[in-house]
Amino acid sequence: MEVTATTHNLSKKAAKDYELVIEAINGNQSAYATLMNRYRYSVYHQLYGMVKDRNDAEDLTLEAFGKAFNKLSSYEPRFAFSTWLFKIAINNCIDHIRKKRLVTLSIDDTILPDSDASFARNIKDTKRNPEEDIIRTQKIDLMREAVGMLSPKYRTMIEMRYFEELSYNEIADELEIPLGTVKAQLFRAKEMLYSLLNAPGAQAYFDLDNKKTKSKKLAKAVA
């Protein structure tokens, strides 16, 4: 079906976005990459303004696109794709801020300064779960590139746990941090990787350009 601005009362840019959405839904991998390229940095700027942290803003930007692409078929052209995308990104960021505040309250209320417990005490230390299955079954080059897009603390955790195959206790000893912190950060890192590696269009995005180029672009965005 031909999509035009007149048909959907959209601007030319919004109509083109909708065409890309249709192409992506129909399996065109490059359409995903084009949509991400169009809005990656504007979404990043918006989220950076909310969290005031570059690493968090980068992580949340990737999460937002992952969530949007996973439910792309639910988008309706009553309004621009960019409006829909930013709503997802902002709502996800608000959830992140709320969770971060709850974690802070939990630590203040329940953790003694010298305690080895943490806010992640209820996270089960299992050897296999859906997130780990995804991590272990994806092609290693794709996974390494995805890992390289995480913020430093999460990237380090994943590399030590899955590339170097260190135990939770060994990671805690190596980094000189509580065991609970290791579990919590790994849990968060696996969630992000799971979303990245399973989002529609993931392969097209990772093949788009290399990590160094992406990192340089993101660094310039807030310079």
N, C-alpha and C positions, 0 to 999 in steps of 0.2 A: 504494500500500500504506500502510495506517495504521501509524504508528510510535508505540509507547507505551513508558513506562518499564518496565512489567512484561515486555513482550516481550523486551527487551534487558537487563534487570536494571540499568537506569540510573536515576539520580536524575531528578526531574522536569526540572531544569535541563538535564542532559545529554541527556535524551530530546528536549527542545525543540531543543537544538543539532543533534541528529541529524535532526530534521524539517527544519531549515533547510539542512543539508547535502544532503538528498535534493532539496529544492526548488532549491537552487543547481545541483546536477548536472543537473536537469531544465530548467535555463535561466532560473530566476527570479533576475534580477539584484539585486533588493533583498535577497535572502537573503544574498548575499555581503556586502553593506554591513552588514547586521544582525550577522553573525558578526564582522566586523571591529570594529564598534562595541562589541561585548560584551567583546572581549579585547585591543583595541589598547593600552590603557594598562597593563593588568596585564603584558602581554608586554614593553612598553617598560620598566616598572619592573624586571622580571627581568633584562633585557639591560643596562640602565643599571648595575645592581649588579655585572655581570660586567666591563663595559668602562670604567666610570667616566668616560664621555664622552657628553655629551648628543647631539652630532651623530652619532656612531657608533651610539648606541642608537636614534636615530630611523631612520637608514638601515637598520640591521639588523632593526628591527621591520617595516619595509615589505618587506624581502627575505623575511622569514619568512612573511608572509601571501602574498606572491607564490608562493613555493615550495609552501605548503600548498594554495592554490587551484589550482595547476597539476596537482596530483596528488590532488585531492579525492576522485576516484572510488576511490582505493585505501584510503580510510579505512573501517575496520570497527568497528562499535559494541560491540566486546568491552570497550572502555574509553571514557571520556569524550572528546569531541572536544577539549576543552581540554587534556587530557593529551597527546594526539597532536600538537596544535599547539605546545605548549610544548617537546616533544621536538625538533620540527623547528627551532624558534627557538633553542634552546640548542645543538643540534649545529651549526647554521649559525654561531652566535656563536663557538663553540670553533674552527671552521675559520678564521673571520676572525682570531681572536687568534693562531692558529698561523701563518697567512700573514703577519701583521704582524710577528711575531718573525723569520720567515725573511727578510723584506724588510730588517729592521734588520741582521741578520747579513750579508746580501748587501752592503749599503751599507758596513758597517764593514770587510768583507774585501776589497772590490774597487774602491771608489771613493775617489779622492784628494780631499782637501778642495777643491782648485781645479779639479777635473775637471768637464766638462760632460756626462759620461756619467751613467747612472743605472741603477737596478735594472730599468728598463723598456727597456733597450737592445735587447732581443730582440722587442719589440712592433713589428710591421710598420706602417709609416706609409702605409697604403693609403688611397685616396680613397673606396673603397666596400667595405663589409662588411655582414653581416646586421644588426648593431646600428644602423649608420648608415642602412640602408634603412628600418628600422622608424621611426627618428627622423624621416626625411624624408617618410615617407608618412602618418604619423598627423596628425589634425587639429591645427592649430596651437594652438588653445585648450586642448585636452587635454594636449598636450605641455608647454605653458607651465605648466600647473598641476602637472604631474608634476615638472617641473624645480624649481618653487618649493618642493617638498617635500624636495629634497635639502639636505644641509648646505651652508653658504656656500661652501666652497672648491670643491665639485663643481658647485654651481649656477653659480658664476662661470665655471668652465671651459666648461661647456656653452653658456652665453650668449655667451661670446666666440667660441667655435668655430663654433656653428651659427646664432646670431641675428645676430652681428656679422660672421660669416664671416672671422675672422682665421685666419691660418696658425698652425701650431705654433710657428714661430720668432717670429712677431709676438706671440703670447700670452706666450712666454717673456720677450721683451723688455719687454712692457708690465708684467708682474708681477714682473720682475727675479728670475726663478727659472730653474733649469737646464731645458734642453729635455727631458731625460729625465723630469723631474718632471711636466712638462706632459703628456707622453704617458701616464705611469702614472696620473695623476689622471683624465685623459679616459677612459682604458680602464675604470677603475673606475666612473666616472660613467655611461658608456654601458651597462655591465653592469646597473646598477641601473635605469636608465630602460627598458632592454629588458624586464626582468622586470616592472616596474610596468605598462608599456603593454600587455603581452601576457598578463598574468594574467587568468584568467576573473573577471568581475565588476569589472574595472577601471573601466569607464564608470560603473557604479552608485556606486562609491566616490568617484570624483572629483566626481560630481554631488551627493554627500551634503551637503557643506557647503563653504564657501570656505576658502582657504588661511589667512586671518587667524584664523578661528575655530580651525582645527586647530593653528596655531602657538601660540595663546594657551592651548589645552588642554594641549598638551605642555609648555609652560613652567610651568604650574601644577602639573603632575604631579610635578615635582622641586623645587618651591619649598619 
